[in-house]
């Protein structure tokens, strides 16, 4: 997980989940949604299991990158949502030599709405 941002409905967060692999080795570059309208989570002493929330796949970004002939970066780092539902993503090259060497900024539409 590298980013959490509130969607326009004010009750759902988009979560960027990714692996650290590039190009054809990349397997996970996804946007999940989590509905924040969950029952109250109660405090638990250390060591006791925590409540979990369900996540729903909103977008698999690997297909978007491939469709645009963009070499798959290792890190999707930031996200921002516009009023019309477009999600903007940015990558981070960490300024190191064994990386793609460029920062990418692109958008995808989150066409899977939460109920």
MODELLER restraints for C-alpha pairs under 7 A, 6 or more apart:
rsr = mdl.restraints
at = mdl.atoms
rsr.add(forms.Gaussian(group=physical.xy_distance, feature=features.Distance(at['CA:1:A'], at['CA:15:A']), mean=6.85, stdev=0.5))
rsr.add(forms.Gaussian(group=physical.xy_distance, feature=features.Distance(at['CA:1:A'], at['CA:16:A']), mean=5.62, stdev=0.5))
rsr.add(forms.Gaussian(group=physical.xy_distance, feature=features.Distance(at['CA:1:A'], at['CA:17:A']), mean=4.22, stdev=0.5))
rsr.add(forms.Gaussian(group=physical.xy_distance, feature=features.Distance(at['CA:1:A'], at['CA:18:A']), mean=6.13, stdev=0.5))
rsr.add(forms.Gaussian(group=physical.xy_distance, feature=features.Distance(at['CA:2:A'], at['CA:16:A']), mean=5.64, stdev=0.5))
rsr.add(forms.Gaussian(group=physical.xy_distance, feature=features.Distance(at['CA:2:A'], at['CA:17:A']), mean=6.17, stdev=0.5))
rsr.add(forms.Gaussian(group=physical.xy_distance, feature=features.Distance(at['CA:2:A'], at['CA:77:A']), mean=5.59, stdev=0.5))
rsr.add(forms.Gaussian(group=physical.xy_distance, feature=features.Distance(at['CA:3:A'], at['CA:15:A']), mean=5.64, stdev=0.5))
rsr.add(forms.Gaussian(group=physical.xy_distance, feature=features.Distance(at['CA:3:A'], at['CA:16:A']), mean=5.09, stdev=0.5))
rsr.add(forms.Gaussian(group=physical.xy_distance, feature=features.Distance(at['CA:3:A'], at['CA:77:A']), mean=6.26, stdev=0.5))
rsr.add(forms.Gaussian(group=physical.xy_distance, feature=features.Distance(at['CA:3:A'], at['CA:78:A']), mean=5.73, stdev=0.5))
rsr.add(forms.Gaussian(group=physical.xy_distance, feature=features.Distance(at['CA:3:A'], at['CA:79:A']), mean=6.58, stdev=0.5))
rsr.add(forms.Gaussian(group=physical.xy_distance, feature=features.Distance(at['CA:4:A'], at['CA:13:A']), mean=6.33, stdev=0.5))
rsr.add(forms.Gaussian(group=physical.xy_distance, feature=features.Distance(at['CA:4:A'], at['CA:14:A']), mean=5.63, stdev=0.5))
rsr.add(forms.Gaussian(group=physical.xy_distance, feature=features.Distance(at['CA:4:A'], at['CA:15:A']), mean=4.58, stdev=0.5))
rsr.add(forms.Gaussian(group=physical.xy_distance, feature=features.Distance(at['CA:4:A'], at['CA:16:A']), mean=6.55, stdev=0.5))
rsr.add(forms.Gaussian(group=physical.xy_distance, feature=features.Distance(at['CA:5:A'], at['CA:13:A']), mean=5.39, stdev=0.5))
rsr.add(forms.Gaussian(group=physical.xy_distance, feature=features.Distance(at['CA:5:A'], at['CA:14:A']), mean=5.32, stdev=0.5))
rsr.add(forms.Gaussian(group=physical.xy_distance, feature=features.Distance(at['CA:5:A'], at['CA:15:A']), mean=6.71, stdev=0.5))
rsr.add(forms.Gaussian(group=physical.xy_distance, feature=features.Distance(at['CA:5:A'], at['CA:79:A']), mean=6.62, stdev=0.5))
rsr.add(forms.Gaussian(group=physical.xy_distance, feature=features.Distance(at['CA:5:A'], at['CA:80:A']), mean=6.62, stdev=0.5))
rsr.add(forms.Gaussian(group=physical.xy_distance, feature=features.Distance(at['CA:6:A'], at['CA:12:A']), mean=6.04, stdev=0.5))
rsr.add(forms.Gaussian(group=physical.xy_distance, feature=features.Distance(at['CA:6:A'], at['CA:13:A']), mean=4.35, stdev=0.5))
rsr.add(forms.Gaussian(group=physical.xy_distance, feature=features.Distance(at['CA:6:A'], at['CA:14:A']), mean=6.24, stdev=0.5))
rsr.add(forms.Gaussian(group=physical.xy_distance, feature=features.Distance(at['CA:7:A'], at['CA:13:A']), mean=5.54, stdev=0.5))
rsr.add(forms.Gaussian(group=physical.xy_distance, feature=features.Distance(at['CA:7:A'], at['CA:14:A']), mean=6.45, stdev=0.5))
rsr.add(forms.Gaussian(group=physical.xy_distance, feature=features.Distance(at['CA:7:A'], at['CA:81:A']), mean=6.28, stdev=0.5))
rsr.add(forms.Gaussian(group=physical.xy_distance, feature=features.Distance(at['CA:8:A'], at['CA:83:A']), mean=6.21, stdev=0.5))
rsr.add(forms.Gaussian(group=physical.xy_distance, feature=features.Distance(at['CA:8:A'], at['CA:85:A']), mean=6.91, stdev=0.5))
rsr.add(forms.Gaussian(group=physical.xy_distance, feature=features.Distance(at['CA:11:A'], at['CA:35:A']), mean=6.00, stdev=0.5))
rsr.add(forms.Gaussian(group=physical.xy_distance, feature=features.Distance(at['CA:11:A'], at['CA:36:A']), mean=5.31, stdev=0.5))
rsr.add(forms.Gaussian(group=physical.xy_distance, feature=features.Distance(at['CA:11:A'], at['CA:37:A']), mean=6.55, stdev=0.5))
rsr.add(forms.Gaussian(group=physical.xy_distance, feature=features.Distance(at['CA:12:A'], at['CA:33:A']), mean=6.32, stdev=0.5))
rsr.add(forms.Gaussian(group=physical.xy_distance, feature=features.Distance(at['CA:12:A'], at['CA:34:A']), mean=5.52, stdev=0.5))
rsr.add(forms.Gaussian(group=physical.xy_distance, feature=features.Distance(at['CA:12:A'], at['CA:35:A']), mean=4.49, stdev=0.5))
rsr.add(forms.Gaussian(group=physical.xy_distance, feature=features.Distance(at['CA:12:A'], at['CA:36:A']), mean=5.62, stdev=0.5))
rsr.add(forms.Gaussian(group=physical.xy_distance, feature=features.Distance(at['CA:13:A'], at['CA:33:A']), mean=5.58, stdev=0.5))
rsr.add(forms.Gaussian(group=physical.xy_distance, feature=features.Distance(at['CA:13:A'], at['CA:34:A']), mean=5.39, stdev=0.5))
rsr.add(forms.Gaussian(group=physical.xy_distance, feature=features.Distance(at['CA:13:A'], at['CA:35:A']), mean=6.66, stdev=0.5))
rsr.add(forms.Gaussian(group=physical.xy_distance, feature=features.Distance(at['CA:14:A'], at['CA:31:A']), mean=6.29, stdev=0.5))
rsr.add(forms.Gaussian(group=physical.xy_distance, feature=features.Distance(at['CA:14:A'], at['CA:32:A']), mean=5.60, stdev=0.5))
rsr.add(forms.Gaussian(group=physical.xy_distance, feature=features.Distance(at['CA:14:A'], at['CA:33:A']), mean=4.64, stdev=0.5))
rsr.add(forms.Gaussian(group=physical.xy_distance, feature=features.Distance(at['CA:14:A'], at['CA:34:A']), mean=6.68, stdev=0.5))
rsr.add(forms.Gaussian(group=physical.xy_distance, feature=features.Distance(at['CA:15:A'], at['CA:31:A']), mean=5.54, stdev=0.5))
rsr.add(forms.Gaussian(group=physical.xy_distance, feature=features.Distance(at['CA:15:A'], at['CA:32:A']), mean=5.07, stdev=0.5))
rsr.add(forms.Gaussian(group=physical.xy_distance, feature=features.Distance(at['CA:15:A'], at['CA:33:A']), mean=6.13, stdev=0.5))
rsr.add(forms.Gaussian(group=physical.xy_distance, feature=features.Distance(at['CA:16:A'], at['CA:30:A']), mean=5.94, stdev=0.5))
rsr.add(forms.Gaussian(group=physical.xy_distance, feature=features.Distance(at['CA:16:A'], at['CA:31:A']), mean=4.79, stdev=0.5))
rsr.add(forms.Gaussian(group=physical.xy_distance, feature=features.Distance(at['CA:16:A'], at['CA:32:A']), mean=6.54, stdev=0.5))
rsr.add(forms.Gaussian(group=physical.xy_distance, feature=features.Distance(at['CA:17:A'], at['CA:28:A']), mean=6.89, stdev=0.5))
rsr.add(forms.Gaussian(group=physical.xy_distance, feature=features.Distance(at['CA:17:A'], at['CA:29:A']), mean=5.95, stdev=0.5))
rsr.add(forms.Gaussian(group=physical.xy_distance, feature=features.Distance(at['CA:17:A'], at['CA:30:A']), mean=5.32, stdev=0.5))
rsr.add(forms.Gaussian(group=physical.xy_distance, feature=features.Distance(at['CA:17:A'], at['CA:31:A']), mean=6.27, stdev=0.5))
rsr.add(forms.Gaussian(group=physical.xy_distance, feature=features.Distance(at['CA:18:A'], at['CA:28:A']), mean=4.84, stdev=0.5))
rsr.add(forms.Gaussian(group=physical.xy_distance, feature=features.Distance(at['CA:18:A'], at['CA:29:A']), mean=4.53, stdev=0.5))
rsr.add(forms.Gaussian(group=physical.xy_distance, feature=features.Distance(at['CA:18:A'], at['CA:30:A']), mean=6.41, stdev=0.5))
rsr.add(forms.Gaussian(group=physical.xy_distance, feature=features.Distance(at['CA:18:A'], at['CA:75:A']), mean=6.88, stdev=0.5))
rsr.add(forms.Gaussian(group=physical.xy_distance, feature=features.Distance(at['CA:18:A'], at['CA:76:A']), mean=6.87, stdev=0.5))
rsr.add(forms.Gaussian(group=physical.xy_distance, feature=features.Distance(at['CA:19:A'], at['CA:26:A']), mean=6.91, stdev=0.5))
rsr.add(forms.Gaussian(group=physical.xy_distance, feature=features.Distance(at['CA:19:A'], at['CA:27:A']), mean=6.89, stdev=0.5))
rsr.add(forms.Gaussian(group=physical.xy_distance, feature=features.Distance(at['CA:19:A'], at['CA:28:A']), mean=5.31, stdev=0.5))
rsr.add(forms.Gaussian(group=physical.xy_distance, feature=features.Distance(at['CA:19:A'], at['CA:29:A']), mean=6.84, stdev=0.5))
rsr.add(forms.Gaussian(group=physical.xy_distance, feature=features.Distance(at['CA:19:A'], at['CA:74:A']), mean=6.80, stdev=0.5))
rsr.add(forms.Gaussian(group=physical.xy_distance, feature=features.Distance(at['CA:20:A'], at['CA:74:A']), mean=4.65, stdev=0.5))
rsr.add(forms.Gaussian(group=physical.xy_distance, feature=features.Distance(at['CA:20:A'], at['CA:75:A']), mean=6.12, stdev=0.5))
rsr.add(forms.Gaussian(group=physical.xy_distance, feature=features.Distance(at['CA:21:A'], at['CA:74:A']), mean=4.77, stdev=0.5))
rsr.add(forms.Gaussian(group=physical.xy_distance, feature=features.Distance(at['CA:22:A'], at['CA:72:A']), mean=5.38, stdev=0.5))
rsr.add(forms.Gaussian(group=physical.xy_distance, feature=features.Distance(at['CA:22:A'], at['CA:73:A']), mean=5.00, stdev=0.5))
rsr.add(forms.Gaussian(group=physical.xy_distance, feature=features.Distance(at['CA:22:A'], at['CA:74:A']), mean=4.57, stdev=0.5))
rsr.add(forms.Gaussian(group=physical.xy_distance, feature=features.Distance(at['CA:23:A'], at['CA:71:A']), mean=5.53, stdev=0.5))
rsr.add(forms.Gaussian(group=physical.xy_distance, feature=features.Distance(at['CA:23:A'], at['CA:72:A']), mean=4.52, stdev=0.5))
rsr.add(forms.Gaussian(group=physical.xy_distance, feature=features.Distance(at['CA:23:A'], at['CA:73:A']), mean=6.55, stdev=0.5))
rsr.add(forms.Gaussian(group=physical.xy_distance, feature=features.Distance(at['CA:26:A'], at['CA:72:A']), mean=6.95, stdev=0.5))
rsr.add(forms.Gaussian(group=physical.xy_distance, feature=features.Distance(at['CA:29:A'], at['CA:60:A']), mean=6.21, stdev=0.5))
rsr.add(forms.Gaussian(group=physical.xy_distance, feature=features.Distance(at['CA:29:A'], at['CA:61:A']), mean=5.39, stdev=0.5))
rsr.add(forms.Gaussian(group=physical.xy_distance, feature=features.Distance(at['CA:29:A'], at['CA:62:A']), mean=5.83, stdev=0.5))
rsr.add(forms.Gaussian(group=physical.xy_distance, feature=features.Distance(at['CA:30:A'], at['CA:59:A']), mean=5.79, stdev=0.5))
rsr.add(forms.Gaussian(group=physical.xy_distance, feature=features.Distance(at['CA:30:A'], at['CA:60:A']), mean=4.46, stdev=0.5))
rsr.add(forms.Gaussian(group=physical.xy_distance, feature=features.Distance(at['CA:30:A'], at['CA:61:A']), mean=5.44, stdev=0.5))
rsr.add(forms.Gaussian(group=physical.xy_distance, feature=features.Distance(at['CA:31:A'], at['CA:57:A']), mean=6.22, stdev=0.5))
rsr.add(forms.Gaussian(group=physical.xy_distance, feature=features.Distance(at['CA:31:A'], at['CA:58:A']), mean=5.49, stdev=0.5))
rsr.add(forms.Gaussian(group=physical.xy_distance, feature=features.Distance(at['CA:31:A'], at['CA:59:A']), mean=5.04, stdev=0.5))
rsr.add(forms.Gaussian(group=physical.xy_distance, feature=features.Distance(at['CA:31:A'], at['CA:60:A']), mean=6.33, stdev=0.5))
rsr.add(forms.Gaussian(group=physical.xy_distance, feature=features.Distance(at['CA:32:A'], at['CA:55:A']), mean=6.05, stdev=0.5))
rsr.add(forms.Gaussian(group=physical.xy_distance, feature=features.Distance(at['CA:32:A'], at['CA:56:A']), mean=5.32, stdev=0.5))
rsr.add(forms.Gaussian(group=physical.xy_distance, feature=features.Distance(at['CA:32:A'], at['CA:57:A']), mean=4.46, stdev=0.5))
rsr.add(forms.Gaussian(group=physical.xy_distance, feature=features.Distance(at['CA:32:A'], at['CA:58:A']), mean=5.14, stdev=0.5))
rsr.add(forms.Gaussian(group=physical.xy_distance, feature=features.Distance(at['CA:32:A'], at['CA:59:A']), mean=6.95, stdev=0.5))
rsr.add(forms.Gaussian(group=physical.xy_distance, feature=features.Distance(at['CA:33:A'], at['CA:55:A']), mean=5.55, stdev=0.5))
rsr.add(forms.Gaussian(group=physical.xy_distance, feature=features.Distance(at['CA:33:A'], at['CA:56:A']), mean=5.15, stdev=0.5))
rsr.add(forms.Gaussian(group=physical.xy_distance, feature=features.Distance(at['CA:33:A'], at['CA:57:A']), mean=6.35, stdev=0.5))
rsr.add(forms.Gaussian(group=physical.xy_distance, feature=features.Distance(at['CA:33:A'], at['CA:58:A']), mean=6.12, stdev=0.5))
rsr.add(forms.Gaussian(group=physical.xy_distance, feature=features.Distance(at['CA:34:A'], at['CA:54:A']), mean=6.41, stdev=0.5))
rsr.add(forms.Gaussian(group=physical.xy_distance, feature=features.Distance(at['CA:34:A'], at['CA:55:A']), mean=4.86, stdev=0.5))
rsr.add(forms.Gaussian(group=physical.xy_distance, feature=features.Distance(at['CA:34:A'], at['CA:56:A']), mean=6.54, stdev=0.5))
rsr.add(forms.Gaussian(group=physical.xy_distance, feature=features.Distance(at['CA:41:A'], at['CA:51:A']), mean=6.59, stdev=0.5))
rsr.add(forms.Gaussian(group=physical.xy_distance, feature=features.Distance(at['CA:44:A'], at['CA:50:A']), mean=6.98, stdev=0.5))
rsr.add(forms.Gaussian(group=physical.xy_distance, feature=features.Distance(at['CA:58:A'], at['CA:110:A']), mean=6.22, stdev=0.5))
rsr.add(forms.Gaussian(group=physical.xy_distance, feature=features.Distance(at['CA:58:A'], at['CA:112:A']), mean=5.54, stdev=0.5))
rsr.add(forms.Gaussian(group=physical.xy_distance, feature=features.Distance(at['CA:59:A'], at['CA:110:A']), mean=6.57, stdev=0.5))
rsr.add(forms.Gaussian(group=physical.xy_distance, feature=features.Distance(at['CA:65:A'], at['CA:72:A']), mean=6.39, stdev=0.5))
rsr.add(forms.Gaussian(group=physical.xy_distance, feature=features.Distance(at['CA:73:A'], at['CA:100:A']), mean=6.79, stdev=0.5))
rsr.add(forms.Gaussian(group=physical.xy_distance, feature=features.Distance(at['CA:75:A'], at['CA:91:A']), mean=5.50, stdev=0.5))
rsr.add(forms.Gaussian(group=physical.xy_distance, feature=features.Distance(at['CA:75:A'], at['CA:92:A']), mean=5.82, stdev=0.5))
rsr.add(forms.Gaussian(group=physical.xy_distance, feature=features.Distance(at['CA:76:A'], at['CA:89:A']), mean=6.79, stdev=0.5))
rsr.add(forms.Gaussian(group=physical.xy_distance, feature=features.Distance(at['CA:76:A'], at['CA:90:A']), mean=5.95, stdev=0.5))
rsr.add(forms.Gaussian(group=physical.xy_distance, feature=features.Distance(at['CA:76:A'], at['CA:91:A']), mean=4.50, stdev=0.5))
rsr.add(forms.Gaussian(group=physical.xy_distance, feature=features.Distance(at['CA:76:A'], at['CA:92:A']), mean=6.75, stdev=0.5))
rsr.add(forms.Gaussian(group=physical.xy_distance, feature=features.Distance(at['CA:77:A'], at['CA:90:A']), mean=5.89, stdev=0.5))
rsr.add(forms.Gaussian(group=physical.xy_distance, feature=features.Distance(at['CA:77:A'], at['CA:91:A']), mean=5.20, stdev=0.5))
rsr.add(forms.Gaussian(group=physical.xy_distance, feature=features.Distance(at['CA:77:A'], at['CA:92:A']), mean=6.04, stdev=0.5))
rsr.add(forms.Gaussian(group=physical.xy_distance, feature=features.Distance(at['CA:78:A'], at['CA:89:A']), mean=5.65, stdev=0.5))
rsr.add(forms.Gaussian(group=physical.xy_distance, feature=features.Distance(at['CA:78:A'], at['CA:90:A']), mean=5.18, stdev=0.5))
rsr.add(forms.Gaussian(group=physical.xy_distance, feature=features.Distance(at['CA:78:A'], at['CA:91:A']), mean=6.89, stdev=0.5))
rsr.add(forms.Gaussian(group=physical.xy_distance, feature=features.Distance(at['CA:79:A'], at['CA:87:A']), mean=6.65, stdev=0.5))
rsr.add(forms.Gaussian(group=physical.xy_distance, feature=features.Distance(at['CA:79:A'], at['CA:88:A']), mean=5.46, stdev=0.5))
rsr.add(forms.Gaussian(group=physical.xy_distance, feature=features.Distance(at['CA:79:A'], at['CA:89:A']), mean=4.61, stdev=0.5))
rsr.add(forms.Gaussian(group=physical.xy_distance, feature=features.Distance(at['CA:79:A'], at['CA:90:A']), mean=6.53, stdev=0.5))
rsr.add(forms.Gaussian(group=physical.xy_distance, feature=features.Distance(at['CA:80:A'], at['CA:87:A']), mean=5.74, stdev=0.5))
rsr.add(forms.Gaussian(group=physical.xy_distance, feature=features.Distance(at['CA:80:A'], at['CA:88:A']), mean=5.21, stdev=0.5))
rsr.add(forms.Gaussian(group=physical.xy_distance, feature=features.Distance(at['CA:80:A'], at['CA:89:A']), mean=6.81, stdev=0.5))
rsr.add(forms.Gaussian(group=physical.xy_distance, feature=features.Distance(at['CA:81:A'], at['CA:87:A']), mean=4.55, stdev=0.5))
rsr.add(forms.Gaussian(group=physical.xy_distance, feature=features.Distance(at['CA:81:A'], at['CA:88:A']), mean=6.23, stdev=0.5))
rsr.add(forms.Gaussian(group=physical.xy_distance, feature=features.Distance(at['CA:85:A'], at['CA:109:A']), mean=6.42, stdev=0.5))
rsr.add(forms.Gaussian(group=physical.xy_distance, feature=features.Distance(at['CA:85:A'], at['CA:110:A']), mean=6.35, stdev=0.5))
rsr.add(forms.Gaussian(group=physical.xy_distance, feature=features.Distance(at['CA:86:A'], at['CA:107:A']), mean=6.48, stdev=0.5))
rsr.add(forms.Gaussian(group=physical.xy_distance, feature=features.Distance(at['CA:86:A'], at['CA:108:A']), mean=5.87, stdev=0.5))
rsr.add(forms.Gaussian(group=physical.xy_distance, feature=features.Distance(at['CA:86:A'], at['CA:109:A']), mean=4.66, stdev=0.5))
rsr.add(forms.Gaussian(group=physical.xy_distance, feature=features.Distance(at['CA:86:A'], at['CA:110:A']), mean=6.40, stdev=0.5))
rsr.add(forms.Gaussian(group=physical.xy_distance, feature=features.Distance(at['CA:87:A'], at['CA:107:A']), mean=5.43, stdev=0.5))
rsr.add(forms.Gaussian(group=physical.xy_distance, feature=features.Distance(at['CA:87:A'], at['CA:108:A']), mean=5.34, stdev=0.5))
rsr.add(forms.Gaussian(group=physical.xy_distance, feature=features.Distance(at['CA:87:A'], at['CA:109:A']), mean=5.95, stdev=0.5))
rsr.add(forms.Gaussian(group=physical.xy_distance, feature=features.Distance(at['CA:87:A'], at['CA:110:A']), mean=6.76, stdev=0.5))
rsr.add(forms.Gaussian(group=physical.xy_distance, feature=features.Distance(at['CA:88:A'], at['CA:106:A']), mean=5.66, stdev=0.5))
rsr.add(forms.Gaussian(group=physical.xy_distance, feature=features.Distance(at['CA:88:A'], at['CA:107:A']), mean=4.18, stdev=0.5))
rsr.add(forms.Gaussian(group=physical.xy_distance, feature=features.Distance(at['CA:88:A'], at['CA:108:A']), mean=6.49, stdev=0.5))
rsr.add(forms.Gaussian(group=physical.xy_distance, feature=features.Distance(at['CA:89:A'], at['CA:105:A']), mean=5.75, stdev=0.5))
rsr.add(forms.Gaussian(group=physical.xy_distance, feature=features.Distance(at['CA:89:A'], at['CA:106:A']), mean=5.53, stdev=0.5))
rsr.add(forms.Gaussian(group=physical.xy_distance, feature=features.Distance(at['CA:89:A'], at['CA:107:A']), mean=5.93, stdev=0.5))
rsr.add(forms.Gaussian(group=physical.xy_distance, feature=features.Distance(at['CA:90:A'], at['CA:104:A']), mean=5.53, stdev=0.5))
rsr.add(forms.Gaussian(group=physical.xy_distance, feature=features.Distance(at['CA:90:A'], at['CA:105:A']), mean=4.50, stdev=0.5))
rsr.add(forms.Gaussian(group=physical.xy_distance, feature=features.Distance(at['CA:90:A'], at['CA:106:A']), mean=6.65, stdev=0.5))
rsr.add(forms.Gaussian(group=physical.xy_distance, feature=features.Distance(at['CA:91:A'], at['CA:103:A']), mean=5.38, stdev=0.5))
rsr.add(forms.Gaussian(group=physical.xy_distance, feature=features.Distance(at['CA:91:A'], at['CA:104:A']), mean=5.27, stdev=0.5))
rsr.add(forms.Gaussian(group=physical.xy_distance, feature=features.Distance(at['CA:91:A'], at['CA:105:A']), mean=6.75, stdev=0.5))
rsr.add(forms.Gaussian(group=physical.xy_distance, feature=features.Distance(at['CA:92:A'], at['CA:103:A']), mean=5.61, stdev=0.5))
rsr.add(forms.Gaussian(group=physical.xy_distance, feature=features.Distance(at['CA:93:A'], at['CA:99:A']), mean=5.99, stdev=0.5))
rsr.add(forms.Gaussian(group=physical.xy_distance, feature=features.Distance(at['CA:93:A'], at['CA:100:A']), mean=6.74, stdev=0.5))
rsr.add(forms.Gaussian(group=physical.xy_distance, feature=features.Distance(at['CA:93:A'], at['CA:101:A']), mean=5.79, stdev=0.5))
rsr.add(forms.Gaussian(group=physical.xy_distance, feature=features.Distance(at['CA:93:A'], at['CA:102:A']), mean=6.08, stdev=0.5))
rsr.add(forms.Gaussian(group=physical.xy_distance, feature=features.Distance(at['CA:93:A'], at['CA:103:A']), mean=6.05, stdev=0.5))
